[in-house]
Amino acid sequence: HTDIVWCCKFSKDGGRVVTASDDNTAKIWDAVTGALQLTLRGHTHWVRACDFSSGGTLLVTASNDRTARVWNAENGTLLLVLRGHTSIVIGCAFSPDCKRIVTACCDEKACVWCAETGECQLTLGHTLEVTSCCFSHDGKYILTSGYLFARIWNAADGTFIKKLMHTDSLVAKCAFSFDDKLVLSVSNIFVIISDIDCDDCHDFICALQGGHRSIVRDACFSADGNRVV
């Protein structure tokens, strides 16, 4: 890459890594040797996020050009351009069954798309920019983050289920634990761990703080759910 790298993800089999950059490209690398395998060109502005499908055959990228794009991860062919957002698209993720894609945008919306046709199926509204999005590992829920809150939605019909209050300002990232029982949300120097079944949006299990001296940009659970990095 020739500019800032915003995002990197392993393929589910661990064999490849995809990176998203301000040089308007995404690149796929061999995770063992570091060899560059593919450069994906087509976005006209910074590429902010990326994600492999569970089978590793597809890739989705999100960009400041207001689109998300779906690619063949084996040969780099552009398959779909997801249009409909009216501002910077800064998050994207496949559903576990690879049939849908969720995107997060500064236009105050997350959108759910058909991964085969590119049709927008659901629109999930926030009051300010949406900063992050993901499906639960069982595919039943969607988690989004934005100003002050992370929000949980029914992935089938887009029904709002609950919001999880954060301690300050913009929630930059959110994620489910691998058993889908816990949620983490990241804001400034705080990482909040919440139970997905909590009744009060202000309730949380713990707040991780004090270890960093500046803004925390991302976090994720270990596979067993016992640790956070």
N, C-alpha and C positions, 0 to 999 in steps of 0.2 A: 504494500500500500504506500501511497505517497502523501497521506494525510491522516488525521485522527481516526482511530478505530473505536467505534461506539459499542460494539456488541460482538460476542463470540459464543458459539454453541457447538457442542459435540453432536455428532450423529448418534442415534440410540445404540448402535453397535460399538461405539467408541472408536471406529476406524478413521473418521474424518472430522474436521473442524471447519466451520464456516465463520467468516468474519465480515462485518459491515463497516463501511468507512466513509469519511467525508470526501474521499476521492471519487464518489458517485458509483462505486463498485462494491460487490460482494465477492469474496474469494473462498474457494474450497481447497483445503489442504489435507495432505496425508498426516494423520495424527501421530504416526510413529516416526516417519522420516522428516516431516516438515516440508516435503515437496509440494509445490503449488500444482493443483490438478486442474482447476477451472477458474476463470475470471468471468463474472456475470456482469455484463454491461447493458444498460438500457435506461436506468434511472437518470434523470436530468438534474438531480440535486443530491445532497448528502443521503447516504443510506444509514438509517438509525437503528434498525433491528433486523433479526433474522432467526429462522427456526427450521429445522429439518422435520419432515413428517416421521412418524414412528417407524415406517418401513425403510426410510432413508432414500426413497426414490424421488421425493419432491422437496422443494425448498421454497419458503416464503420470505420476502424481504419487505421492509417498510421504509418510506423515504420522505424527506422534506418536499419532494415534488408532488405531494398530496395523493400518492398512489401506494398500493402494495402490489407486489408482483409475485407470481407463482412460476417456478422454474423446474425443469427436469434436472434433478441433482446428479444424474449420471453423465449427461452430455452438455448441460448448460443452456438448453433450448428454453426460450421464454414461452410459457404456456398461456398465462392469463395476466391481464392488467386489471386490478380491482380499483374502479373509479367510483367516487361518490363522496368522499371526504372533502372538506373545503379548507383544510389547513394541514399542517405538518402531521404526518403519520409516524408515531414514535414507538409503537409496539405492535407485535404480531405473534401469533401462535397457532399451531394446528390443534385440532381436537384429537383425542387418542385414536379414533378410528380413521383419521385422515380425511374425513368427508367434509369438514368445515374448518374455517379459519376465523379467528377473532382478531380485530385490529383496534388499536387505541390511538386517538387523535386529539390534537389541540382544538378541534372544533366542538369540544364538549360531548363527544359521542364515542362509544365503542360500537363497532359493527361486526355482525356475524355473516360470513359469506359461504356460499357453496363452493367447495374446492374444485369441483368439476366444471361448473358453468360460469362461476364468477358472480352469480346473482347475490345481491344483498338480501339476507333472510330476516335479520333482526337488527334493530337499532336500540342501543342501551344508553340512556341519557344521564349525563352528569351536569352539575351547575357551572363547572369550569373545565379546564383541559383534562383529558384522560391520559395518564402517564404510563400505564402498564396494564397488561391483560394476560390471562391464561385460562385454560380449562382445568378443571379438576382431573385427576388421573382416571377416575371412573367415567368421565365425560358428562356428569349430571349437572355440574355447576360451572359458572364463569366467574372469575374474580377480576375486578378492575380497581384501579387506584386513581386518586385525584386529590383535590384540595381537601385536607383534613380527614378524609375518609378512604377506606377501602370498602368496596361494595360487592356483595355476593348476589348472583342472579341464577335463575333457573335456565339452564342451557337449552332446554327444549323449546320454550315459548318466550323467553326473555323477561319473565316475571321477576320483579325486584324482590329479594328475600330479606336482606338485612344489610346494615352498614356497620363497619367497625371503626370506631373513633380513634384517631391518632392524637398524639400529644402536641404536635405543632405543624403548622404550614402544609406544604405540599408533600404528599406521599409519593415517592418516586418509583418504588417497585413493590410488587406483591407476589406471593407464591403460596401454593398449597404444599403441605407435607405429603410424602408419598402414599400415606394411608388416608389422605384427605380429611383428617381429623383436626389438623391445625392449620393456621394461616399466619404468615409473617408479612409485615409491612414495614417499609423503610422510609424514614424521613429525617433529613439532616443527620444528627449524630445518634438517633434512636432507631432500634429495631424492635418492633412490638410483636410478641407472639400471642395469638388469640385462639380460643377454642371455637371451631365452626358452629357449635351448638349453643354458644352463650346467648342469653336472652337480652342483656343490656349491652348497647353498643359501646359503652365506656368500660366494660369489663375486659380484662386481658390477663393472661397467665403471668407474663413477665415482660420487662423492658430491658433490653440489652443496651447498655450505655457505659461510657467511661473509658472504653478501650481505644477509641479513635479520637484524634484531635481536630478532625475536620469532617466535611460532609461525607456520609456513607451513600454510595450510589446504587449498590446492589447487594443482595444476600440470597442464600438458598439453604434448604434443609439437606442434611445427610440422608442417605437412603433409609436408614433405620429411624429417622426422625429425632434422634437424641442430640444432634449437634446442628449448629448453624454456622455458616461461613459468610 
